[in-house]
Amino acid sequence: MNGGAMTANSPPPYDGRHVLADFHGCSARLDDAGLVEQALRDAVTAAGATILDLNLHHFGEGQGVTGVALLAESHMSIHTWPEHGYAALDLFLCGHRHDIDAALGVLAGALRPADIRQRTIARGYGVTALVE
Amino acid sequence: MNGGAMTANSPPPYDGRHVLADFHGCSARLDDAGLVEQALRDAVTAAGATILDLNLHHFGEGQGVTGVALLAESHMSIHTWPEHGYAALDLFLCGHRHDIDAALGVLAGALRPADIRQRTIARGYGVTALVE
């Protein structure tokens, strides 16, 4: 990964935060590839992260969309099952340099879940893995 | 996502397993984009999953590699920090149809970590989120 301002001596060297969010009861059209792509792009912008590449796959009319944004900082992904109003999202970024909550807010605004199950996991070197 | 043999009436409808694995003290060259790409491809094959797209970015000589395999089943990703011998891996697949342990074995064989910190999180509709 790109080191940015981090060096081998910076404590903590990589303070990664990986948010796994399960969106249930989404009222947005989860089979709309354009909507999912725009949600991903807007979430990356809200987080202050940088897209290296964005790949999207639509499984067909009325079916799910899967998309991954490859970031300079790690990745964001969305996988949708429109027939169940369900979307599985990942946001893996550096915790103290990026606004993960803002990104999640953008995603919730776009996909409109009735219920969100979310967990945040600390990852990186120089940090102890934990579940918040 | 593609439904495969699953229907709205299948219990559980989507039994997703998301493995987050942190590889520490890797003795393989984590700045070798070819090695990381091959490890990803071999891991997908070992899991019995299907690649839709694979994207890789190398941050430059001696620096990290970030790669994501977009799968018909969800995704696998690797982000490496060679200067710290550290790699953050994600394997998000259907738990009972794919061999996630085989994929992890392939990745460990390729990246040769001294220590692995791993957690498995159940995701999907019709399942209760848990950490194993």
HADDOCK unambig.tbl for C-alpha pairs under 7 A between the chains (distance, minus, plus):
assign (segid A and resid 1 and name CA) (segid B and resid 59 and name CA) 6.12 0.50 0.50
assign (segid A and resid 1 and name CA) (segid B and resid 63 and name CA) 6.40 0.50 0.50
assign (segid A and resid 1 and name CA) (segid B and resid 64 and name CA) 4.07 0.50 0.50
assign (segid A and resid 1 and name CA) (segid B and resid 65 and name CA) 5.83 0.50 0.50
assign (segid A and resid 1 and name CA) (segid B and resid 66 and name CA) 6.55 0.50 0.50
assign (segid A and resid 1 and name CA) (segid B and resid 79 and name CA) 6.68 0.50 0.50
assign (segid A and resid 1 and name CA) (segid B and resid 80 and name CA) 5.96 0.50 0.50
assign (segid A and resid 1 and name CA) (segid B and resid 81 and name CA) 5.55 0.50 0.50
assign (segid A and resid 2 and name CA) (segid B and resid 59 and name CA) 5.92 0.50 0.50
assign (segid A and resid 2 and name CA) (segid B and resid 63 and name CA) 6.89 0.50 0.50
assign (segid A and resid 2 and name CA) (segid B and resid 64 and name CA) 6.56 0.50 0.50
assign (segid A and resid 59 and name CA) (segid B and resid 1 and name CA) 6.18 0.50 0.50
assign (segid A and resid 59 and name CA) (segid B and resid 2 and name CA) 6.00 0.50 0.50
assign (segid A and resid 63 and name CA) (segid B and resid 1 and name CA) 6.48 0.50 0.50
assign (segid A and resid 64 and name CA) (segid B and resid 1 and name CA) 4.16 0.50 0.50
assign (segid A and resid 64 and name CA) (segid B and resid 2 and name CA) 6.64 0.50 0.50
assign (segid A and resid 65 and name CA) (segid B and resid 1 and name CA) 5.89 0.50 0.50
assign (segid A and resid 66 and name CA) (segid B and resid 1 and name CA) 6.56 0.50 0.50
assign (segid A and resid 74 and name CA) (segid B and resid 79 and name CA) 6.65 0.50 0.50
assign (segid A and resid 79 and name CA) (segid B and resid 1 and name CA) 6.68 0.50 0.50
assign (segid A and resid 79 and name CA) (segid B and resid 74 and name CA) 6.64 0.50 0.50
assign (segid A and resid 80 and name CA) (segid B and resid 1 and name CA) 5.99 0.50 0.50
assign (segid A and resid 81 and name CA) (segid B and resid 1 and name CA) 5.58 0.50 0.50
assign (segid A and resid 86 and name CA) (segid B and resid 125 and name CA) 6.64 0.50 0.50
assign (segid A and resid 125 and name CA) (segid B and resid 86 and name CA) 6.63 0.50 0.50
